[in-house]
Amino acid sequence: MEENIFIFKKLKVYQKSLDLSITIIKLLKPIPYEYQSIRSQLIRAIISISLNIAEGNGRNSSKEKIYFYRIAKGSAFESILLFEIFYQLNIINKDKRKEFRGEIKEITKMISGLIKYHK
């Protein structure tokens, strides 16, 4: 029964964004105290991606689904800026930055695909 209700769990974009959330939380765990608020904001933005995909999937109309998928996409873009701040502060290296940007790029493309599908 649960699998029929929570279809979003089968979406690759949901799984990918959830995995990225866990990776980022682990990566930024040992961050200096003075950057904790930025860390917290980045984690909220990253988690917001999968949360809004799940919430959109639970909505009945395509219009409602698209609304939440767009919020998820916005959260992905927000996370890019926040991750860039950590790069500029030399908290993460160039390779991690490139890897993160690639993951977010792929996730946003997948979200765009969801939006197009529901239009």
NUGU-214125 format. One line per 3 residues: number of its first residue (from 1); their letters; for each residue x, y, z of C-alpha. Coordinates in steps of 0.1 Angstrom, whole numbers, plus 5000, padded with zeros to 4 digits. Example, Ala and Ser with C-alpha at 12.3 -4.5 7.8 and 13.67 -1.06 7.14 Angstrom:
% NUGU-214125
1 = as = 5123:4955:5078; 5137:4989:5071 $
***
This chain:
% NUGU-214125
1 = mee = 5000:5000:5000; 5028:5024:5009; 5045:5021:4975 $
4 = nif = 5013:5032:4958; 5009:5063:4978; 5046:5074:4979 $
7 = ifk = 5053:5072:4942; 5079:5100:4945; 5103:5075:4961 $
10 = klk = 5106:5058:4927; 5116:5091:4909; 5153:5091:4901 $
13 = vyq = 5154:5129:4907; 5140:5124:4942; 5166:5097:4950 $
16 = ksl = 5194:5117:4936; 5185:5149:4955; 5181:5129:4987 $
19 = dls = 5215:5113:4982; 5231:5147:4976; 5215:5160:5008 $
22 = iti = 5232:5133:5028; 5265:5138:5011; 5265:5176:5017 $
25 = ikl = 5255:5172:5054; 5284:5148:5059; 5309:5169:5039 $
28 = lkp = 5301:5201:5059; 5298:5185:5093; 5333:5197:5106 $
31 = ipy = 5328:5233:5095; 5341:5262:5116; 5316:5277:5140 $
34 = eyq = 5315:5311:5123; 5301:5295:5091; 5274:5275:5108 $
37 = sir = 5245:5297:5097; 5256:5294:5060; 5260:5256:5065 $
40 = sql = 5225:5255:5079; 5211:5275:5050; 5228:5252:5025 $
43 = ira = 5215:5221:5042; 5179:5236:5042; 5182:5245:5005 $
46 = iis = 5195:5210:4996; 5169:5192:5016; 5142:5215:5002 $
49 = isl = 5148:5200:4967; 5137:5165:4977; 5110:5178:5000 $
52 = nia = 5093:5198:4973; 5096:5170:4948; 5078:5147:4973 $
55 = egn = 5052:5174:4981; 5046:5181:4945; 5041:5145:4937 $
58 = grn = 5015:5143:4964; 4994:5170:4948; 4964:5162:4927 $
61 = ssk = 4965:5188:4899; 4994:5193:4874; 4993:5230:4883 $
64 = eki = 5000:5222:4920; 5027:5197:4911; 5045:5222:4888 $
67 = yfy = 5044:5248:4916; 5063:5226:4940; 5087:5213:4913 $
70 = ria = 5096:5250:4906; 5103:5256:4942; 5125:5225:4942 $
73 = kgs = 5144:5239:4912; 5147:5273:4929; 5162:5256:4960 $
76 = afe = 5187:5239:4937; 5198:5273:4923; 5200:5287:4959 $
79 = sil = 5223:5258:4969; 5247:5267:4940; 5253:5301:4955 $
82 = lfe = 5257:5288:4990; 5281:5262:4979; 5300:5288:4959 $
85 = ify = 5304:5308:4992; 5321:5278:5008; 5344:5275:4978 $
88 = qln = 5353:5312:4980; 5360:5308:5017; 5384:5278:5008 $
91 = iin = 5362:5254:5029; 5357:5231:4999; 5381:5225:4971 $
94 = kdk = 5377:5230:4933; 5370:5193:4927; 5341:5192:4953 $
97 = rke = 5327:5224:4938; 5328:5209:4902; 5312:5177:4915 $
100 = frg = 5285:5195:4933; 5277:5218:4904; 5274:5188:4881 $
103 = eik = 5250:5170:4905; 5228:5201:4908; 5229:5206:4870 $
106 = eit = 5216:5171:4865; 5190:5174:4892; 5177:5207:4877 $
109 = kmi = 5174:5192:4843; 5154:5163:4857; 5131:5187:4876 $
112 = sgl = 5126:5206:4843; 5116:5173:4827; 5090:5168:4854 $
115 = iky = 5077:5203:4849; 5074:5197:4811; 5057:5164:4816 $
118 = hk = 5030:5180:4838; 5024:5209:4815 $
***
